[in-house]
Amino acid sequence: MRLVIARCQVDYVGRLTAHLPMARRLIMMKSDGSVLVHSDGGSYKPLNWMSPPCWLEERETDSETSQLWVVTNKGGEELRITVEDIELDSKHELGVDPGLVKDGVEAHLQELLAEHIETLGAGYTLIRREYMTAIGPVDILCRDADGATVAVEIKRRGEIDGVEQLTRYLELLNRDPLLAPVAGVFAAQQIKPQAKTLATDRGIRCLTLDYNALRGTESDEFRLF
């Protein structure tokens, strides 16, 4: 990763145009090819960026005090960065990232649901937890009473992103003739209405989990939707 702190002006030229006047900013160039321009405010979101695949070219200018960096994507759109007064220009090797680790409650929910797989329905049997795919691990892979494969995505709070994640897993798993057809279950302690609507529209069953009941501290029944 390359980090540059400098005064810069940024112009985005493409389907839309955007302009950032000259100011001190952080320019981040990641090894995946993405380029992001940050200010010291605005939380995590960059002021402007170019997603990969894209290419950075440093071009000469008529000025002796500035440089022009042009980032071009495959669609021909450009992020034109005029750079002055570089204060920091450093490169760092971060190595392979292990990815996001589930929080304790989420991981424990997965463990408990695998131990009590019949919570999903009578006759369900566990194939395995953390079933690895090319795009990441499916929380639980199991079979229903009829022997059909079911993929389960578990969240503490069920939102649209989780439904999208399970959808991607299902698309991939259904390409495997040994597993297809694969149904989906989206399980969480709380499921937002928008996520439930999207899941239902995609044929994914939603299951609201009671953490205490799974742990055996309460006897409340699970609610199926």
C-alpha positions in Angstrom: 0.0 0.0 0.0 1.3 3.5 -0.9 0.3 6.4 1.3 0.8 10.0 0.2 -0.1 13.1 2.2 0.0 16.2 0.0 -1.9 19.3 -1.2 -3.9 18.1 -4.2 -6.7 18.9 -6.5 -8.9 16.1 -7.7 -11.1 16.0 -10.8 -13.3 13.0 -11.7 -14.1 12.8 -15.5 -16.6 10.2 -16.7 -20.4 9.7 -16.7 -20.4 12.4 -14.0 -17.9 15.1 -13.1 -16.7 16.1 -9.7 -14.1 18.6 -8.5 -12.2 18.8 -5.2 -10.2 22.1 -4.9 -6.7 22.2 -3.7 -6.3 21.1 -0.1 -4.2 18.8 2.1 -5.4 15.2 1.8 -4.4 11.6 2.1 -4.1 9.6 -1.2 -4.2 5.9 -0.7 -3.1 3.5 -3.4 -3.9 -0.1 -2.5 -2.3 -3.3 -4.0 -5.6 -4.3 -5.6 -5.3 -1.2 -7.8 -7.9 1.0 -6.1 -7.1 4.7 -5.4 -8.8 6.6 -2.6 -8.7 10.3 -1.6 -9.4 11.0 2.0 -9.8 14.2 4.1 -9.4 14.3 7.9 -13.1 14.3 8.4 -16.1 12.5 6.9 -15.6 9.2 8.8 -14.4 6.2 6.8 -15.7 7.3 3.4 -13.3 8.7 0.9 -14.0 12.0 -0.9 -13.4 10.4 -4.2 -12.0 7.1 -5.4 -11.5 4.7 -8.3 -12.3 1.1 -7.9 -10.2 -1.7 -9.6 -9.4 -2.6 -12.2 -7.7 0.7 -12.9 -4.3 2.0 -13.8 -2.2 4.9 -12.4 -0.1 7.0 -14.8 2.1 9.9 -13.6 2.2 12.5 -16.4 4.4 15.6 -16.9 3.0 19.1 -16.5 4.1 22.5 -17.4 4.5 23.4 -13.8 7.7 22.7 -11.8 5.8 22.5 -8.5 3.1 20.1 -9.4 2.6 16.5 -10.7 -0.5 15.1 -12.5 -1.5 11.6 -11.6 -4.2 10.1 -13.9 -6.1 7.0 -12.7 -8.1 5.3 -15.5 -10.6 2.5 -15.2 -11.6 0.0 -17.9 -14.6 2.2 -18.9 -12.2 5.1 -19.7 -13.3 7.2 -16.7 -10.5 9.2 -15.1 -9.5 10.4 -11.7 -7.1 13.3 -12.3 -5.1 14.2 -9.2 -2.9 17.3 -9.3 -0.3 16.9 -6.6 1.6 19.7 -4.8 3.8 19.9 -1.7 4.2 16.2 -0.9 4.7 15.8 2.9 4.7 12.0 3.1 5.2 9.3 0.4 5.6 5.8 1.9 5.0 2.2 0.9 3.9 -0.6 3.2 3.5 -4.3 2.8 0.5 -5.4 4.8 0.5 -9.1 3.8 -2.5 -11.4 3.4 -5.5 -10.3 5.5 -7.2 -13.1 7.4 -10.6 -11.5 6.8 -13.4 -10.4 9.2 -13.8 -12.6 12.2 -17.2 -13.0 13.6 -17.9 -11.6 17.1 -18.3 -13.9 20.0 -22.1 -14.0 20.0 -22.2 -14.7 16.3 -19.6 -17.5 16.5 -21.4 -19.0 19.5 -24.7 -18.9 17.7 -23.2 -20.9 14.9 -21.8 -23.4 17.3 -25.0 -23.8 19.2 -27.2 -24.1 16.1 -24.9 -26.8 14.7 -25.2 -28.7 18.0 -29.0 -28.3 17.8 -29.5 -28.5 14.1 -33.1 -29.8 14.6 -33.9 -26.2 15.4 -34.1 -25.7 11.7 -36.8 -28.4 11.5 -37.5 -32.0 12.2 -35.2 -34.4 10.4 -32.4 -31.9 9.7 -28.8 -33.3 9.8 -25.5 -31.4 9.9 -23.0 -31.8 7.0 -20.5 -29.4 8.5 -19.8 -25.9 9.9 -17.7 -23.4 8.0 -18.2 -25.1 4.6 -15.6 -23.5 2.4 -16.4 -22.1 -1.0 -14.4 -20.1 -3.5 -15.8 -16.9 -2.0 -15.7 -17.7 1.7 -17.2 -20.1 4.2 -20.9 -20.9 4.6 -21.7 -20.9 8.3 -23.6 -24.2 8.3 -24.3 -26.7 5.5 -26.9 -29.3 6.3 -29.7 -31.5 4.9 -33.4 -31.4 5.5 -35.7 -34.3 6.2 -35.9 -35.1 2.5 -32.1 -35.1 2.1 -32.0 -31.8 0.2 -29.0 -29.5 0.9 -29.5 -26.3 2.9 -27.1 -23.5 3.4 -27.4 -21.4 6.6 -26.0 -17.9 7.1 -26.0 -16.7 10.7 -25.9 -13.1 11.9 -26.4 -11.4 15.2 -28.4 -8.7 13.4 -29.9 -9.7 10.1 -29.6 -7.0 7.5 -29.8 -6.8 3.7 -26.0 -7.3 3.4 -26.4 -10.7 5.0 -29.1 -11.7 2.6 -26.9 -10.6 -0.3 -24.0 -12.7 1.1 -26.2 -15.8 1.4 -27.5 -15.2 -2.1 -23.9 -15.3 -3.5 -23.2 -18.5 -1.6 -26.4 -20.1 -3.0 -25.5 -19.2 -6.6 -22.1 -20.8 -6.2 -23.3 -23.9 -4.3 -26.1 -24.6 -6.9 -23.4 -25.0 -9.6 -22.2 -28.1 -7.8 -24.3 -31.1 -9.1 -23.5 -33.1 -5.9 -25.2 -30.4 -3.8 -27.8 -28.8 -6.0 -30.5 -27.9 -5.4 -29.4 -25.9 -2.4 -32.0 -24.0 -0.3 -31.1 -21.1 2.0 -31.9 -20.2 5.6 -31.1 -16.7 6.9 -30.8 -17.0 10.7 -30.3 -14.1 13.2 -31.3 -12.8 16.6 -33.0 -9.9 14.9 -34.0 -9.6 11.3 -34.8 -6.2 9.8 -38.0 -6.0 7.8 -36.2 -5.0 4.6 -33.9 -8.0 4.9 -36.8 -10.3 5.5 -38.6 -8.9 2.5 -35.6 -9.4 0.3 -35.0 -12.9 1.6 -38.6 -14.0 1.0 -38.5 -12.5 -2.5 -35.4 -14.7 -3.2 -36.9 -17.9 -1.8 -34.8 -17.8 1.4 -36.4 -18.8 4.6 -35.8 -16.6 7.7 -35.3 -17.9 11.2 -35.2 -15.7 14.3 -32.9 -17.2 16.9 -33.3 -16.9 20.6 -29.7 -17.0 22.0 -30.8 -17.8 25.6 -33.1 -20.6 24.4 -30.3 -22.2 22.4 -28.1 -22.0 25.5 -30.8 -23.8 27.4 -31.5 -21.0 29.9 -35.0 -20.3 28.6 -37.7 -22.4 26.9 -39.0 -19.9 24.5 -39.9 -21.4 21.1 -38.1 -20.2 17.9 -40.1 -18.2 15.6 -40.1 -19.2 11.9 -41.0 -16.8 9.1 
